[in-house]
Amino acid sequence: MASAHAALPALPRADSFASLAHGTGLQPRRPLSTIPTPPLLATETLQSARPTRSPQPAPGRTSELDRTSDLSAKGKTMSTGTRASSHHSSLSAGEHPRSDAAVRRPRRLRSQYPRGSAEMHVEYILVASFDIDRGPVMEHQYPVAITGDEHMLAELMLPDQAHVRNQDWTIFFLHKDTTQEEEDAERRAREERRARRNRKRDRAKGIIHESDDEDEEGGGLGDDDDDWDDDVSTDTEPEIGEGPPLVYVLNLVNTKQDKTVKRGAVVKAMAICTRHPFLHIYKPILLLALEEYFKAPVPETLAMLYNAVNEMDLSLMPKLSFLERHLLQSSDNKDLFVEKFEQMIQARIAEEAGADVNRPFDASNEPPKRPTIFRSGSKAHVEGHAAYVVPRDTHEFESKVMYKGIPIPVKVPVAVMPEIVGDFSLIKLIQNFSDPHSKTPQTFPLHPHLTTNGPNTHPIIVLVNALLTQKRIVFLGHNMPSGEVAEAVLAACALASGGILRSFTRYAFPYTDLTKIDDLLKVPGFIAGVTNPTFEHHPEWWDLLCDLPTGKIKISSKIEPAPITEGLVYFQQQNPAYANLVHNSSSSSGSSSSNDLTGDVAFMADIMRSIATRAGERVIRAKWRAWVLKFTRIAAAFEESVYGASALYIGSDEPEADIAAAHGHGYVWVDEATKARELAGNVTRIEGWRNTRSYYSFIQDVARLYTIRPLKGLDLAHLHDRLRAQRLTPAQSREIYDTLARYVRSYDEICLLLSVAPESQAGLFYVALGLFHRDREVRFRTADLLERIAEHEAGQHWWRALSRFEKLAYARIRREADAEARARLEREDAGRFSPVDHNRVS
């Protein structure tokens, strides 16, 4: 057997700049510690101990940074004695600028699902079967009953026409509030963890408590307690949700042919109930478990499945901040934040090494070897030499479930965003309704909320408009597996949410049947998946019907007309020249670019081009996320224009924020005429959205996220959009570049800048244009900013994406700065040792 490769090759040296200089006539850059620092760089960048100069100074941030470890790639080695691979964990040798100022991470890395947590991956296992005399029957609920209405659950688990298929999947959601006992137990556990943590900190200071001996015996002061931080600190983020998480149910139905029973078949269904939205990872093990249940239909079979899925280890999956999750979601880079996975493994190895030290020494045994770390898919990993594995794609954490001695691999999404449930395909949903429309354009009856581009509005835009304006939506899949219908519902929720808006999945019914129509009609703005064709003949039950087999969308003849709102009237009064455009945007018979006030025609054309060129699911999701974000920003601009203020924007009360506020905020248009036209095209859609659950939930989310947002008084998206969309004078662009260089310093501030300049939208191109500004100081400060970004865990990937032309400009500016610094130092040295000084000394 071939020997294992070196675990992870060495990291590049911090002073290397060889690859960029090679072949271009540039000299490799010397370490910055040996180069005299020019005045600009000394005052703006290379002061590592200097606190961040943000519009809202955070008390104690400097001391917090001093306590955290340096996350610069310089000298970062693995606990195993090997170094991280330069191709995935740090900047390749000589590919990026370095500075002495390390970009530090303000939060301590934690696990999303720490070891020792009381939270179960799966809470219930359900089994139902079809009885020829009694209909759907619930056979087992393990470990206890999830609900008393067993017949309702059994009906959901056995969809219509399940007996005509050998296998079918369904997904449905249950609203289950936490009981008072569970809340009390969680509160007591939090208090106990907090007390243990305080005693541990006191012990580190030399203060001994009487209960310390008991804690040591019980392991109460272990490192695992640190994974649960309930104290109010900068490490905590507000929870975004509407009460207890939903119980997501993944259900598998199997039909076994058996001539010894009535109707010649046995139909059974097994379901896994979890509060984790990534329920699709349990599909392989559910297939095995249901087969086992057919052989042994006893509770012990369910207990074996229950224990197997709950023993799945996710403790090495890092917990990302809100901004980090957004960066990971919007990026297609498979190496983004790979350092965090390495750090989690390093901490585990150090913990295990500490446990080995405390064991009694046995001279007959060799000292334990240090575990090795490999990348998933490497030769050593495949051959089984890897003790710990770094994921091949950081978007997914690789683990396994041991079922009956068989390791079943699973991949858990690392960055879970609101309304993203299960495994679905936006591409499949878009193509399902776009392909028929492209062959035979569909004409819709006019409705101001839905047909924002007239009767020829794209069907997907009609669907998204219906979701945003809280219409009743039914996905009909006659003669289709219920699993495909459920996936369409989940994809539609994600389409309108974009990971930004909420209140779609909580009112979604991925699969339901005709027996529950009375309960369904009591829910305003539901999104339901059905297979019974009866729904098509009752337009009073729905506002929008999406026929999956034909790819056609129907607007109900019974839909309520859109009311005339105050915002619509005010906008027409304030913009009389564009008042007719509001009407034309929903009544124009054409769909050309000249009539595309909303930009949706061009957007859908771009989406279809991306799908045709096989851009991939992640790219399409990122584009829709950008579309939803743009819509919310346009809505905020509309409210400010019409009502004078917007609930979607929170101004800063910080005394130092006045300077930042002078730069403006909100969405940026090329000119006022373009702004008025786009607002006129969106006014009916915005007014329809302003009275929905997702609108009010978004207001709450904006308020919650404001508490953790860096640079509260500065809208980086507005500044970046001005660089991108407007023709600026040198003075105006100088002001923007100086503001970015001055305020974007800390780890979170750089994350915020990267989030408004995603890789899919030119990345740092417009920021790097400051390297070519006519003002010398602007060029130097932009180089400083890029230097800090290149030190950043995520920013290093943005730096790599810059063109060679921009990197050469950076190298030229750095050489100029270094030359000026050397000349300045030589002048100071010459003045210090002048003849006058010698005479004075003598």
Secondary structure, DSSP 8 states (H G I E B T S, - for coil): ------SS-----TT--HHHHTTTT------GGGS---HHHHHHTS-TTS----SS--TTHHHHHHHS---SSTT-B-TTS-B--TTTSS--TTSS---SS----SS---BSS-TT-S--S--EEEEEEEETTTEEEEEEEESS-S-S-HHHHHHHHS-TTGGGSSEEEEEEEE-----HHHHHHHHHHHHHHHHHHHHHHHHHTT---TTHHHHHHHTTTSGGGGG---S-STT-----SSSS--EEEEEEEEEEE-TTSGGGEEEEEEEEEESSS-GGGGHHHHHHHHHHHHH--SHHHHHHHHHHHHT---TTSB---HHHHHHHHH---TTTTHHHHHHHHHHHHHHHHHHHHTS---TTS-------EEETTSHHHHTT--SEEE-SSTTEEEEEEEETTEEEEEEEESS--TT--SS--HHHHHHHHHHHHHHS-------TTT-TT-TT--HHHHHHHHHHTT--EEEE-TTS-HHHHHHHHHHHHHHHHTTT--SSGGGEESS--GGGHHHHTTSTT-EEEE--GGGGG-GGG-SEEEETTTTEEEE-TT-------HHHHHHHHH-GGGHHHHHHTTT-S--SGGG-SSSHHHHHHHHHHHHHTT--HHHHHHHHHHHHHHHHHHHHHHHHHHHSS-TT------TTHHHHHTT--S---SSHHHHHHHHHHHHHHHHHHTTSHHHHHHHHHHHHHHTT-SSTT--HHHHHHHHHHS---HHHHHHHHHHHHHH--SHHHHHHHHHHS-GGGTTTHHHHGGGG-SSHHHHHHHHHHHHHHHHSTTHHHHHHTS-HHHHHHHHHHHHHHHHHHHHHHHHHHHHHT-HHHHHHH-
